[in-house]
Amino acid sequence: MSREAGGPHRSAGTVFLIVLGVAAVARLLFLGQRELWLDELFSYAFAITPRSEIFWPSTTLPHAPLYFLLISFLPADASDIAFRLPSVLFGITTVGILTHFVIRRRGIREGGLVGLLLALNPLAVYWSREVRMYALYGLLVTLMILLVLSERLSFWGWMLLPAAAFYTFPYAIFYFPWLLWEALRRRWKERAVPLLCGFGIVLLWLLPALYYSRSHPGAHTFDRLTPHTAIVFLKQSLAGNALTTRPRIRLAILTATALGSAGLLFLLGGLREKKRSWERRLFVGALSPLAFYYPVQFFIDSGFTYRAFFPSSLLLVLLSGLGLAKIKVRFLRWIVLGGMLLSYLWILSLYFQPAFPYNWNTPRTRRYAVEFSKLAETNGSEAQWYFRTFPAAMAAVRYAPPSFKRKFLDPEIWTSQLLPMEREYFGRFFQRQGIIVGVPKRKDGKIVEIR
């Protein structure tokens, strides 16, 4: 009797550990093969800023401060891997929480299938390998939603967890209406009151941030949320690719999108008569932020960006996996799962290459640390270092040797690469780092241009 009772628990534990192992390998593999790139260097800049300034909206806008505060406790000279490890841990924890939730709700088979999809989803892997806030953002929002569905979110949880999600990434505020709806459904005094208190905590930073952004307007490069971009968001969530459209992974993207969409449709088809099921509530929780964002976008400066709803991408993968797990023919189920996983692995094979392109299709083969070291050897400490690109200037903060004493940043790059709301902070930051925004004079010594 005890063996029968313990067997499923041991099997669930084994599946859970396998999923965590796969997630860990995917996120740790070749973690340090590339230097920090521009967006990660922004995070590094915030991390080495005095902590008394990190919570100022003028410092981190258009981002929120919590993640940068956490990594600020790392030594400034810590390795690139050390700065990426928090995101790795956040990403693995997210996979573990979602897998455990599905195992408890639906069983070992469903939990293992969903867990493998989340462990290898290229988008989830990518954001778990960067010095950026998205892995923590995904963890906090998905944990919050799962605790609501499980009726396990405490008074303090209703207050602090949504606020923490917002302070990690401001777009978390678009998950608040769904939370308020769930709070008002049952025991509203125990839920809605702390949620509104949490919203008050949000306003402490949000109101000054809105005032500051309004007083420093500037053009943005983001898209608008339209039916077309919503479809692209769904495709990129299920395929796990929002970064490049290289021809070599096009078939993998199409395959993962088709199979993932089939899983969603299969699941939703079975939910038509289950209006109060947790799967339906989870589906609404995943998509409602986009619905609430749509009308708001016409009144704010920040545009639609796919990473802003990264937690929804994770939940859509979970729901798709639940649909695929409902395929009753075992052989067909394994064929479909194999197709999804092989597509993910093919996309990851590109991500793991040193020459993988950035969001703007710029290869990642450049190593500023090596270049700076060679330039320092050939030009000496009296040279004037003139950075003609913003990535070069930011890389100098992290990788330049001590002999880089006189550093300059092209003023045209300063005005073209930074939003108006970012210039106040980076003016102070570059001053602290000894970088002058201006053009060096030839009479003051040799000028070495770095692009």
NORGI-V996548 format. One record per helix or strand of 3 or more residues. SS is the DSSP state (H for helix, E for strand). FROM is the first residue (numbers start at 1). LEN is the number of residues. If there is no record, write none. Layout:
BEGIN
ss->(SS/SS)
from->(FROM/FROM)
len->(LEN/LEN)
END
This chain:
BEGIN
ss->(H/H/H/H/H/H/H/H/H/H/H/H/H/H/H/H/H/H/E/H/E/H/H/E/H/E)
from->(2/38/51/57/66/80/108/122/134/155/170/188/227/247/278/306/330/368/384/390/406/411/420/435/442/447)
len->(27/10/4/4/6/27/13/6/16/14/16/28/13/23/19/20/22/12/4/10/4/7/13/3/3/4)
END
